[in-house]
Amino acid sequence: MSHSTQPVFIALQANNDTMPIVEAILADNPLAIAHEYPAMVKIDAPGRLVVKRESVEERLGREFDLRELQVNLISLSGSLDETEDEFILQWNAA
Amino acid sequence: MTVEIRVQAVKPLRNTFGHIARRFGDKAASRYQEGTYDIQSEVNHHYKPLWDQERDLYDKRRTAVEMRDWYALKDPRQYYYGSWTIARAKQQDAVDRQMEFAEKRELLRSLPEAARKAIVFALVPLRHFEWGANTNMCMVSAYGWGTAVTQAASMATMDRLGMAQHISRLGLLVDGNLGDSLVQAKNYWTDHSDWQPLRREVENLMACRDWFEVILAQTLIADSLVYALFFNHFDSKFSAENGPGLSTVLDFLTRWHDESNKWVDAVVKPVVAESESNRAQLQAWADHWRTAFLSALSPIAQGIMGPIGRDTLAEINTKLGTRLVKLGLQDHGVAL
């Protein structure tokens, strides 16, 4: 299965809780670009964007359940593949 | 007519406080960073303290350890007052439920008399150990240097009072809220020969004036040995004989200890890595207190574990040795 490079994005509220999440995403996805809006951070990436539990925990200093993302999640695009360790957004090419 | 809605974004001129920006650059800082870094008062100490005229009110020279930057000792849990109280309040709710469950089902009250006596003898006196730990952490937060470590120590003081209360509640579960177990346990702590060596070391540590030695001896050495012996090995032995009732109310203690260990490791590791003189100093302290607490625990280990007491202590000691090596120290074997 090949992957498309169509942009995917995730938009989170900009607050103290999401700072470590945004940092983790930018560290794990070198192609991702964060755009700061008033009260929102939108992160675009070509084709694929992954949020890793471990990276978030490292920056947060405690255990993190990826479902906690939902609390501060504004919007996202891409088809979502979610496991305990990774939250992956990507477009699957037909 | 058309109405055009536009977003006016106002860029803040600066993202954080000046002293945080000087350290991390001018970007949004976490609350832990803002509440921790470079908060320690360093200048304009107008008066010398009457009780220590050689030094300033806050002084780096109250420990033999030297650090270029004391803020390297950051708390991986990133606890500042808010996040710490929220975390502990949640845990308190859970603990209360566990306690209520144990009380309703009479998990401890319904144990045979010998088992109840064993709990009062083996665990309830530890409320005094926790109180000693509270006092020692107070010393660290009062005389330590750098908010990163002193604020975490302040929180640890309250954590330890909480532990002492938790253990007291355990006693009350056993004696049906009469309080007899607490009186009995206090007598064990002050008079029973098995407990005296441990009490002696706890009190020796209270007389120690170097705050970094205190934090190392209490949290790295004493706690590792005591928690493993009583809340781990004694609990396993007790459960094998009497069922898991006791374990349900000890769960929080071991979880807290795991969490606290992350902080302790993060305090010790950078200090060892800083310089050879620090490493040698910490090694000397670790060896001294490890020997002291191990021999202090020997009689009580045999008192509560019976014939396997010595082997149990040896096993716990090996684990402590491995941890010391991970922190950059050496595992000098201690003869039991």
Interface residues (C-beta under 8 A of the other chain):
Chain A: N16 M19 P20 Y37 P38 L60 G61 R62
Chain B: V7 A9 V10 A28 S30 R31 Y32 D75 P76 R77 Q78 A87
